[in-house]
Amino acid sequence: MEVAIMGAGLSGLACAITLEKNGITPAIFESRGQAGDRFVNGEVLLSIFTHPISDCIASLAEDYGIYLQPTAPIQRMRLFSENEQATIEGRFGFSNVRGREEHAFEAQLERQTKTDIHYHSKYSLDQLQREYTHVVVATGDGDDAKEMRNFHTDFTVSLKGATVTGEFDRYTVMAWLDHTLAPYGYCFLIPFSEKEANITIAIPDLPVNKNIQMDELWERFHPRVQAHLNQELPITDQFDITRYPIGICESPRIGNTFFVGNCFGTMMPFLGFGQHPAMLSGIYAAYDLCGFGKYEELTKPLRKKYENSLVLRQSIEQLSNKGFDRMIKALHGPWGGKLFQPRKLDPLRTASYLLRPYVKLKGARP
Ligand SMILES: Cc1cc2nc3c(=O)[nH]c(=O)nc-3n(C[C@H](O)[C@H](O)[C@H](O)COP(=O)(O)OP(=O)(O)OC[C@H]3O[C@@H](n4cnc5c(N)ncnc54)[C@H](O)[C@@H]3O)c2cc1C
């Protein structure tokens, strides 16, 4: 068996590490010059979305032998709507760094991979399919799956983000649900040290947003963050992403080609969380290749999570700023934190089950 992995990101490297542990040496092809050779940004792993796993960093280590050091455990969330704010305390998960940084998850995974990575790869999927018995497509987008008529895009998202310097509490993340800052989307601040943080606006490319100028939103958002933190936050780096597709494959595997990570559909529609499912999908593809299970079966819970997450996305789009105010006000208080704690019922599944009829009733998206 000759396995090629196309893409040395989270899913591709998790696949490679799992294959290596089980005696298969894959060939890894990465189009960039190093793993994570892109802008630096902060991301989070929230336990509420990894149900039934409450600590996904511990689970990756104990269940799969993949060792990651996050930036910090998240112990406080500050949530803002137009007129309300809530601070909730608890154990919410972890923050971490991505991109061109020594402690980025990609860099940590790359250090655990024994196989040398072929950087600056120009190989197409066709070429790899001709030269290898099995190909794992882990390129971080659905393009190759789309080419094979196997990827359905539900919507696209545009993002504008920056690294800012200042004084931050590493254990606190902040989020804004406010249509004047991010219409039908959200904004967030994730620190990646005591001195640096990532601030980002993410909005879906809905018809109602077609005339929105990201720069104008930024002119409102950046001063708002500075006001909430009561400090100047100079920008040291910036990134823009337009029309980032969120969708899912019809078949996670076609012949001997496996689609993993975002190529499969692990980027969750609700708030865009995809790191943990991306790594799981890479591990599952490796399990199939090692004869431990069937990729189609193993990925079924990830597909369900995607579907539930899509319902939540569609329902949050129905909320006005008044609705956000009510939600944030309700979260402020002792039970706000409890909502995010590990529990028997999957909160994502329960919420999507409850909201499904409402979304159907409301019909078309804005
Ligand atoms: C701005 C932003 C913020 C996010 N925030 C969060 C968050 O807070 N929490 C969360 O859980 N998720 C978040 N996500 C989503 C998460 O980053 C992704 O779901 C996850 O990285 C997907 O992993 P992957 O392996 O599919 O792709 P990636 O990790 O992106 O890896 C893809 C790799 O393939 C390489 N590649 C591309 N094309 C080719 C080719 N033709 N040949 C070879 N190599 C190729 C790329 O260079 C890259 O190294 C965020 C995404 C973005 C964009």
The ligand as an SDF file (V2000), in Angstrom:
LIG
                    3D

 53 58  0  0  0  0  0  0  0  0999 V2000
   -9.6510   32.7490   10.3990 C   0  0  0  0  0  0  0  0  0  0  0  0
  -10.0810   31.3760   10.8560 C   0  0  0  0  0  0  0  0  0  0  0  0
  -10.3900   31.1810   12.1930 C   0  0  0  0  0  0  0  0  0  0  0  0
  -10.7760   29.9160   12.6310 C   0  0  0  0  0  0  0  0  0  0  0  0
  -11.0570   29.7430   13.9440 N   0  0  0  0  0  0  0  0  0  0  0  0
  -11.3250   28.5140   14.4190 C   0  0  0  0  0  0  0  0  0  0  0  0
  -11.5120   28.3050   15.8120 C   0  0  0  0  0  0  0  0  0  0  0  0
  -11.4580   29.2370   16.6150 O   0  0  0  0  0  0  0  0  0  0  0  0
  -11.7460   27.0380   16.2370 N   0  0  0  0  0  0  0  0  0  0  0  0
  -11.7840   25.9750   15.3780 C   0  0  0  0  0  0  0  0  0  0  0  0
  -11.9850   24.8340   15.8320 O   0  0  0  0  0  0  0  0  0  0  0  0
  -11.6350   26.1450   14.0470 N   0  0  0  0  0  0  0  0  0  0  0  0
  -11.3940   27.3810   13.5560 C   0  0  0  0  0  0  0  0  0  0  0  0
  -11.1960   27.5690   12.2170 N   0  0  0  0  0  0  0  0  0  0  0  0
  -11.3020   26.3860   11.3290 C   0  0  0  0  0  0  0  0  0  0  0  0
  -10.0590   25.4950   11.3710 C   0  0  0  0  0  0  0  0  0  0  0  0
   -8.9030   26.2880   11.2530 O   0  0  0  0  0  0  0  0  0  0  0  0
  -10.1270   24.5020   10.2240 C   0  0  0  0  0  0  0  0  0  0  0  0
  -11.3390   23.8060   10.3130 O   0  0  0  0  0  0  0  0  0  0  0  0
   -8.9780   23.4870   10.2410 C   0  0  0  0  0  0  0  0  0  0  0  0
   -7.7400   24.1180   10.1440 O   0  0  0  0  0  0  0  0  0  0  0  0
   -9.1340   22.5410    9.0590 C   0  0  0  0  0  0  0  0  0  0  0  0
   -8.0440   21.6690    8.9900 O   0  0  0  0  0  0  0  0  0  0  0  0
   -7.6070   21.0590    7.6000 P   0  0  0  0  0  0  0  0  0  0  0  0
   -6.6110   20.0270    7.8610 O   0  0  0  0  0  0  0  0  0  0  0  0
   -8.8070   20.7160    6.7880 O   0  0  0  0  0  0  0  0  0  0  0  0
   -6.9560   22.3030    6.8180 O   0  0  0  0  0  0  0  0  0  0  0  0
   -5.6350   23.1270    7.1580 P   0  0  0  0  0  0  0  0  0  0  0  0
   -5.2230   22.9450    8.5580 O   0  0  0  0  0  0  0  0  0  0  0  0
   -5.8990   24.4810    6.6430 O   0  0  0  0  0  0  0  0  0  0  0  0
   -4.5320   22.4390    6.2430 O   0  0  0  0  0  0  0  0  0  0  0  0
   -4.5840   22.4080    4.8320 C   0  0  0  0  0  0  0  0  0  0  0  0
   -3.1540   22.3030    4.3200 C   0  0  0  0  0  0  0  0  0  0  0  0
   -3.1650   21.8890    2.9590 O   0  0  0  0  0  0  0  0  0  0  0  0
   -2.2220   22.6790    2.2410 C   0  0  0  0  0  0  0  0  0  0  0  0
   -2.6130   22.6560    0.8180 N   0  0  0  0  0  0  0  0  0  0  0  0
   -3.5960   23.3640    0.2200 C   0  0  0  0  0  0  0  0  0  0  0  0
   -3.6710   23.0290   -1.0740 N   0  0  0  0  0  0  0  0  0  0  0  0
   -2.7170   22.0860   -1.2920 C   0  0  0  0  0  0  0  0  0  0  0  0
   -2.2980   21.3200   -2.4490 C   0  0  0  0  0  0  0  0  0  0  0  0
   -2.8830   21.4720   -3.6210 N   0  0  0  0  0  0  0  0  0  0  0  0
   -1.2860   20.4410   -2.3020 N   0  0  0  0  0  0  0  0  0  0  0  0
   -0.6760   20.2690   -1.0990 C   0  0  0  0  0  0  0  0  0  0  0  0
   -1.0240   20.9620    0.0190 N   0  0  0  0  0  0  0  0  0  0  0  0
   -2.0260   21.8390   -0.0840 C   0  0  0  0  0  0  0  0  0  0  0  0
   -2.3170   24.0430    2.8920 C   0  0  0  0  0  0  0  0  0  0  0  0
   -1.1880   24.8210    2.6120 O   0  0  0  0  0  0  0  0  0  0  0  0
   -2.4230   23.6390    4.3620 C   0  0  0  0  0  0  0  0  0  0  0  0
   -1.1620   23.4740    4.9580 O   0  0  0  0  0  0  0  0  0  0  0  0
  -10.8580   28.8200   11.7120 C   0  0  0  0  0  0  0  0  0  0  0  0
  -10.5660   29.0260   10.3630 C   0  0  0  0  0  0  0  0  0  0  0  0
  -10.1780   30.2970    9.9360 C   0  0  0  0  0  0  0  0  0  0  0  0
   -9.8530   30.4860    8.4890 C   0  0  0  0  0  0  0  0  0  0  0  0
  1  2  1  0
  2  3  1  0
  2 52  2  0
  3  4  2  0
  4  5  1  0
  4 50  1  0
  5  6  2  0
  6  7  1  0
  6 13  1  0
  7  8  2  0
  7  9  1  0
  9 10  1  0
 10 11  2  0
 10 12  1  0
 12 13  2  0
 13 14  1  0
 14 15  1  0
 14 50  1  0
 15 16  1  0
 16 17  1  0
 16 18  1  0
 18 19  1  0
 18 20  1  0
 20 21  1  0
 20 22  1  0
 22 23  1  0
 23 24  1  0
 24 25  2  0
 24 26  1  0
 24 27  1  0
 27 28  1  0
 28 29  2  0
 28 30  1  0
 28 31  1  0
 31 32  1  0
 32 33  1  0
 33 34  1  0
 33 48  1  0
 34 35  1  0
 35 36  1  0
 35 46  1  0
 36 37  1  0
 36 45  1  0
 37 38  2  0
 38 39  1  0
 39 40  1  0
 39 45  2  0
 40 41  1  0
 40 42  2  0
 42 43  1  0
 43 44  2  0
 44 45  1  0
 46 47  1  0
 46 48  1  0
 48 49  1  0
 50 51  2  0
 51 52  1  0
 52 53  1  0
M  END
$$$$
